[in-house]
Amino acid sequence: MRPSSPTSAAADHQRLLEATLGEVLGTLDAELLARVLPRLSTLELPGGATLMAEGDPSDALYLVLSGRLRATRRGGTVLGEIGRGEPIGEMGVITGAPRSATVRALRDCVLVRLDGADFTGILQSVPHAGLSLARKLIDRLSRNAASASRPRFVNVCVLPLQASVDAVVLATRLRANLLDVRPESAGESTSIALHERSGVEAALGIEIDTAEADVLGGHRRLLDWLDQQEAAHGLQVFAADAEDSAWTRLCLRQADLVLLATDADAEPAPQGVELAHLTGDARRIAAHQALWLLHPDDRRRPSGTAAWLAARPHLAMEGLSHLHLRRGNDGDWQRVARIVAGRATGLVLAGGGARGFAHVGVMQALEEQGIDWDVVGGTSIGAVMGFYAATGLPALRVRALAGEAFRRNPPGDVNWVPVMSLLRGRRLKRVIDDAVAEAFDGTPDIEDLWKPFFCVASNCSRQRAEVLRRGRLSEALRASVSIPAALPPVLREGELLVDGGTFNNYPVDVMRAAGAARVIGVDLSQDAYRAIEHDDVPSPWAFLLDRLFRRRERRRYKDFPSLGTTVVNAALMASTSHQKRMRELVDLAFQPDVSDVGLLQWRAFDRVVAIGLDHARAVLAARDTVKRC
């Protein structure tokens, strides 16, 4: 392959520059172009580099010839993105105010710089330039306002951490699954490009390794071509090399998301390309990073995920930090594709004591209709049933396991010396530990579940809701279900945790913040008001005699809740109004009527599951009827 000639490269650059000036400032005559062009300086800005910082003097205007940049304010607020043919910093130059945002390159960029004084002179001598510029600004503001509906990640880089991991094979299959999960939408391209070294070199007639040295020729042609590809496709998938090559570095600089594709059985410590460019002081790439842990098809469950994440403390705690995939499992591939494409479905399960067995019935109905979920979250009993939903086990198997574990009375050990709680909680601990071990073969961490999972507890030490995404799974579940006063709190890293329903019994907002595009929610609360037709609370002796000597249907005080029910209801009161607001954020809602089931009625497992199953089937049937109409 021969590099581009300097003459042709310079001519191409000149044409691109003149076209960009025309886009931004309107039609410019030859005399004005001749005056402006010598005052422009070209700037090559690598992906991840900072163009300007908030508070800097506004001394110049920049025009983007190729690439993409992002503007943010202090605190991380994203203002928007700037792409090809757009100006940067024009408002500060016009007003004289300092830079209002920090602008960083998301891709390798080529820009031109124009001093503020020269720009002001253009506006004074060319009246229509100001109007053209205003149109550009309005267009950018409109686009940024609608950017929430766009995929979070446009350029995805598959980076193999071992030479044995074939990035091209992974990227090819990922692209195929991305095509399946990206429905057509107005104004959004659904095509997906796959870029690997040999294909790009053949398309451009250049060698990647020598293009960087040929700044005006091969490198600039490459950046311009990549910019055109991004404009033409909804998503791009880059297959990087395992070694630290020019192609790998280019892929990293172009990426919004870097999938660190690794054999799950390999050594977790960063090395090679990752160590050189993506961790510690070497981390200059602006892209989001996520572990992509690859497993053999016959693996029952992942293990050791915590060690991988501990070696990478920069990976986000919220949202996408790691993905598990069995190489030959179609369901895993589809889940990964939905998450990467910003199309993930989240399943949120509310708390509600024994009423939470209805979650199992809802899950069974969803499975019958072929409706899957990618991320799971829940509170209290919703967290416990949600753990089953994150294992990837079939619904009937979940029903059998949960029934065996929980249809007996898990919190039924009375604490005869109630210093911290009415119940000792030993039986509950044993039940949860056994349930986790039976379902998932051992004592996994949250990170080891096949599907991303979180549960909500209440932090008594800090008086706030605590979202648990990492750490020992059984401990997190116990914390989420530990009803204040009824069960002992869980001590975790020196802090006391209790039932998450105190703050957030229906964590739909947490699921949305984690990036779920669609939320399926199961709400167990009931809006019906239940009056008690007595003037005073009877004495304990009156309660006892009423229970001993009257049949249930003839008891005088059957409308009074039990101590356990009162404690549970009191724990949930603070989040009741929040729970009602959460209903508005759900796309597919289930609210089975379990009002006649006591919060501690554990032996009603089969009946409550049936209620959830019948309700969910009815909701899904009605939805299908509406769709057909």
N, C-alpha and C positions, 0 to 999 in steps of 0.2 A: 504494500500500500504506500502511496506517495502522499506526502503532506501537501496541503494547499499552497499555491504560489502566493508570495507576499502581495503581489499586485491585485489578484482576485480577492484575497481576504480583506485587503484595505477597501476595495470597492464595495464589497458586501457590507462591511461595517459602516461605510459612509451612507449607503442606501438605507440601512436600518436606522441610523441616527437621524437622517432627514425625515424618514417616515414617522419616527417617534415624536420629533419636534412638531410635525404637522398635526399628529393626533392630539397633542397636549395644547398647543398654542394656536392651532388653526393654520390656514394657508399662509406661508411665508414667502415673500418674493425673493428673487435671487440676490438682490442687493443686501437684504436683511440677513439672509443665510450666510452670505460671505462675511458679514460683520460678526455674526454670532458664533459660527463654527470654530474659529480660532480661539475663542474664549472658553470653549468647553474642554474639560479634562476627563479622561476615561478612568474609571475605577473598577478594578476586579475585587469583589468581596466574597470570600469563601463562606459556605454555609456554616452558620453558628456564630459568625463575627458580628460585632456591633457597628452600625453605621453612625448612630447618634444617641446620646443619652439625655434623658429628661433633665431640663435645667441648663443644658448647653446653650451658648449663643446661637441665634439663628442667622448664620452668616452666608448660607448658600442654599440653593435649590438643587435637588437631584432628580434625574429622570431615569426610570428603569428600562433598560434595553432588553434584558432577559433576567429570569429568576423570580423569586418571590420573597417578600419581607413581611415581618409582623410588628405592629406597633402596640406597646403595652405601657401602662401607667404603674407607678409605685404600688406595691401590693399584689402585682400580678394580673391586674385587670387588662383583658385583651380588648383593644379598641378596634382592631381589624387587620386586614392583610392588604399589601400593595403588590401588584403584579406588573407585568409587561405593559409598557406604554403609559404608565402613571407617574405623576410627580410625587415627590416627598419633600416636606419641609417648606412648602410654598406659603402657608399661612403665617408661619413665624417670620419669614422674610417680609411679607406684606405688612404685618402689624408691628414688627420690631420686638415682639415678645420672645422670651427664651423658648427652647424646644419644649413642647407640651407632652412629649412621649419619648420612650426609648424604642428605637427601631433596630431589629436584628434580622439578619439574613436567614431564611428558612432553607434556601437553596444556594448553590453557587450563583452569584449575581454579577451582571455587568451593568454599570450605571455611568452616567455622565454628570459632572458637577458644573454648575453655573453660579458664579458669585452673585450675592444678593443685589449689589449695585447694578450689575449687568441685567439681571432679571427685571428690576424696577424700570430700567431704561426701555426694555422691550414692551412692558405694559404701557408705558407712556407714549411710545411711538407707534404701537400697533393696537388700536382700540379693541378690535375683535378678539385679541389674545386673552383678555380678561374674561370675556364671555365664554370662550372655549374652556378655559381653566375652571370656571365656576361649574360648567356642565360635568367636567371630570370629577369634581369634588362631590356633587350631588349623586352621581352614579356610584361613587365609592361608598358614600354613606348609606345609600339604599342597599347596596350589595352586602355591606357589613351587618346591617340590621337584619337581613335575612339569612345570615351565615349560620345561625343556630340550626337550621334545617339541613345543612350540608354535612357530608361525612366529616368526622373529625380528622381522619387520616386520608390524604390524597395519594401520597407516595409512600409505599411500604417497601422496606429493605429486608430481605431474608439474609441474615449474616450467620454462616455456619461457624460454630466455635471449635469444631474438630474437622480435620481433613476428611474423615469418614462420612460426614454429613453432606449430602449432595444438595446444594442450595437450588440448583436448576430444577431438579425433580420436585423439591418441596414447593418452589415458587410456581411451577407449572400447575401442580394440583391445587394450590391455594387459589390461583387465578381462576381455574375451572369452577371451584366452589363459590368464589366471589361472584362470578357471572350468574350463578343460580340464585343467590340471595339478594341481588340488587334489582328490585323492580323498576320498571320505567316510571319516570316522573318528569313533569313539565320543566323544561329548561335545564335538565341535568343529563349529561351523557352517561350511558350505562356501559359503554365500551371500556375494556380493561386491557392495558398494554403490559406485556412482559418484556423486560429488558435484561439480557445477559450479554456478557462481554463480546462473544463472537458475533452475535446478531447485530449489535450496535456498530461494531467495527466494519462489518460488511455493508451495512446501510449507509455509512458515511464515507467509506473508503479511507479510514484512518486507523492508526494504531493507538489505543488508549494510553499505552505507556509512554509514547513520544508526544502525544497531543498537548500535555501540560507544558512542555518546553516551547511549543509553537503557539505562543499566547495569541497573537493576532490571527493566526490561521486555524489550525486544527482545534485548539481548545475553545476558541470563541465560536467556531462552527458547531462544536459539540454542545455547548451551553445553549446556543440558539435552537438547535434541533430538539434538545430535551425540553426547552420551553414550549416549543410548538406541540410536542407530544403531550405535555401536561394540559395544554389548552384543548386538545382534541379528545382526551380520554377522561372518563370519570375517576378512574383509579389507575395507578401504575405500580407494578410489582418489579422490584430490582433483585436479581440474584447475584449476591456479592461472592467474591473469592474467600476462601478460608485464610489465605495469607494477606499480609499488609501490602497490597498492590495499589497502583494508581486507580484501577477500576473499583476496588473496594472503598478507597477513600472518597471517590466520586459518589458512589452509591450512598455512603453515610451522609455526605453533605447534602444530597438531594432528598433525604428521607424525612417524613413526618413521624414515622414509626419504624423503629428497628426491632425486628424479631430476632432475638438471640437464640438461634436454633441449635439445640444441643442434645446429645445422647443423655438421657436422664441418669444413666449409670456412670457417667464420666466424673472426673474430679471437678468439684464445684468452684474451685478458686479461679478468678479471672486470669486469663493469659492471652498471649498473642495479640491479635487485632483489638480485642476488647480492652485489654490492659493498656494498650498503646493509645487508644483514642476515646474510650467510653467510660472510664472509671477515674476516680480521684482527681488529681490536678490535671490529668490529660483529657478530662471530659470537656470538650469544647463543642461538641455536636449538639444542636438545639433539639433534635428529635426526641420524642418519647421512646423509652426503651421497655421491652417486656421479654421475659424469659419464655421460650417455647420449648418445653420439655417433651422429648420424643420417647415413647415407650414401645416395647414389643406388644403385639396384639393380644397375647395371653395374660398380660399383667392384670391381677385382680385390683390392685390399688397402688397409687404412687406412694413413695416414702422418701424422706430426706429432703423434701422441698425447702424446709426452713434453712438448711445449710446453704443452698443456692441463693436464697434471698438475703441471708445474713452477710454473705460476701458481696452483696450489691445494695448497700443501704440507700443509694440514690433512687432505686426503683420506687415508684409511687405506692403509697399505702392504699390510697383510694383508687377505685376503678381498675384498670388493666395493669397488673404487675406480672402475672405469669399465666400460662396456658398449658394444660396437659393434653397430649394427643397420642393415641395409639395409632401407629402408622397406617394400619389397614382398616380402621374403624370409620365408616362413612359418617356416623353421627358426630364423632369428634371433629372431623373435618368441617362439617356444616356449622357446628357451634363456633369453631375458630373463625370461620369466614364471616359469620354474622357479627361477632364481636369486633373483628378488624374493620369491617365495613360500616360500623356504627349502627347496625340493625339488631342488636341483641335484645332478646326478650327476658325480662326479669320476672320472677315469681316471688311475691311478697305474702307472707302468712302471718296473720295477727295472733296475738295472745288471747287466751280465754279459758284456761284450765282444761278440764276434760272435754269441753266443747271443741277443742282443737283437733280431736279425732276426725272431725268433718273435713279437715285438710286432706286426709288420706283419700276420702271419697272423691273430692274435687280432682286430685291428681290422677285418679283412676279414670275419671270421665275425660279429662284432657288427653290422656294417653289413648283412649279409645278413638278419639277424633284426630289422632296424629299431630296434636299440638305439643311442641316441645318448648323447653325453657333453657336459657343459657346461663343465667345468674340467679342465685337464690338468696333470699334474706328473710329474717323473721325475728319475732320477739316471743319470749317465754315458751309456751307450748308450740307456738309457730316456729320458733327456732329449732326445737327438737324434731318436729315433723319436717321442717325444712332441711335438716341435715340428711334425712332419708332422700329428699328430692335432689340433693346434690351428689348423691352416690352414683346416679345413673342406673340404679336397679329398676327392674320392671315394677309397675304399680302393684300387681298382685303379690309379688315378693315383699314389697314394702308393707302391704297390708298384713301379711302373715307375721313379719318380724315385729312390727309395731304392736300388733295385737298380743303377741306372746310377751312382749316386754312391759306393756303399760296397762293392760286391762285389769291387773291387780292394783292395789292401792299403793302407789309409789311413795307418797309422803306420810304414810300411816304410822310412823314411830313417834310416840308422844315423848316430849322432853319433860321429865318429872321435876327438873330444876330449870325452869325457863328463864335463864339469865339473858340470853340473846335471842331466843326463838321458842315458839311453842312446840316445835317439832325438832328432833335431833338431826334430821336430814341424811342419816346414814343409809337408810333404805333407798332414798332417792338417788344418792351417789352411786350405790351399787346397781340400781336399775339402769341409770344412764350409762355407766361404764360398761355394763354387760350388753346394752343395746348397741353401743358404738362398736364394741369388739365383735359382736355377732354379725352386724351388717357390713363391717369394713375390715374384718380380719386383723385385729390388733388395736393399738392405741394411737390413731393418727393425729396429726395436727390439722388445723383448719385448712392449711395450704395444700394438704395432701388429698383433698376431695377432688373428684374429677371435674366438677363444675365450680366456678368461683362462688364463695359463700360468705355471708356475714350474719352476725346476730347482734342484737341490741341488749345491753344491760344498763343499769343505773349505777353511776359511780357516787357512792355516799361520801367518799373523801373529798371529791371535787364538786359535788352537787350538779351533776350534768349527766346527760346520756352518754354512753360509751359504746362505740361501734367496734366490735371485735372481729378482726379479719385474719389474725394470725395467732399462733399459740395452740396449746393442747385443746383439742376439740371438746372432750368431755367436760373439762373445766369451764370452758366458755358456755356450754349448754347449761350447766348447773348454775352459773352466774345469772344467765338470762331468765331462769325459772324460779330463782330463790325469792319467793314472796316476802317482803319485809315483815318482820315480827313472826311470821309463820315458819319460815325456814332460815337457817343460819346464813349469813352472807358468805361470799367466796372471797378469799384473800388472794389478790393477783398483783404481783409487783408492788407490794406494800400498800395497796388500796383496797377498800371494801366495795364489792359489787353485789347488787341485788337485782331483782326482777326488772327487766327493761320496760315493762308496761307503765312504770311510774312516770317516765318521760315520753316514751314513744312506743305505743303498743302496736302501731301499724306503720312500719318504716318505709312507706312508699317514697318519701322525700329522699331518704338515703339511697334507695335504688336508683332514682332519677339522677342524683348527684354522681353516682358511680358510672353513669353513661348509658343506662338502658333506654333504648328508643321506644320500647313498648313494655307496658307493665300489666301483668295478670295479678290481681289482688283478691285475697280471700279474707273478708271482714266478718268477725264473729259477733260484733256488737249488735245490740237491738235497741231501737229507739222507743220501744213501748214503755209506758210508765206503769209501774206496779204499786198500787196504794195498799197500805196496811190499815185495816179497819179496827184499830184499837187505840184507846186513849193513852195507855201507858205500856211500857215494856214489862212483861210479867217477870216474876221472880224465877230463879233457877229451879226451885222446887215445883213451881207451877208447870214449867217446861217439862220436867222429868215426869211428873204425874200424867200430864197430857200424853206423853209418848208411851208410857207404860200401860195405861188403862183405856186408851181410845184407839180404834182403828184409824188408819191413815186418812181416809176420806172424811172422818168425823172429828179430827183433831181441831181444837180451837185456835191453835197458834201455828198452823202449818204455813201461814203466809209470812212468818218471821224467818229471815235467813239464818243459817247456822253461823257459828263463830268463824269457821273457815271461809265461808262465802263472804261474810262481812269484811274480813281481812283482805281477801282478794279484791273485792269491789273497791275498798278504800284505796288499795294500791294503784288501781287503774283510773281513779277519778281524775287525777291531774292531766292525763293524756286523752281524756274522752273528747274534748273539743278539737284537739289536734287530729284525732282519728277521723272525725267527721270531715275535716278539711282534706285529709289524705284521699278520701273517696273521689275527689275531683281530679286527681292526678292519675287515676287508673284507667287503662284502656279496655280491659276485659274484667268485669267485676263479678264476684260471687259473694253472696251474703246469705248463707243458709240459715233457716230459722231453727236455732238450737235453744230457744228461750226456755223450753221446758226441761232442759238438761242442767243439772246442778254443776257448778264449777268444779266440784270435787267428786263428781259421780263417775269414777274411773271404770267401774264394771259395765258401764253403758257403751263400751267401745264399739261393738258391732252395730248397735242401733244408731250411734252418732255417725259412724262411717257411712251407713246407708242413707242418712239424711243428707250428708254432703254429696254423695253420689247422685241421688235422685235430683237434688237441686241443680247440680252442675249440668247434668244431662238435659234438664229442662231449659236452662239458660242457653246452652249451646245449640239445642234444637231450635229455639226461638231466633237465635242469631242467624242460623242457616236459613230459616224461613224468610227473614228479612232480606238476606243476601239474594235469594232466588227471586224475590219480588222486585 
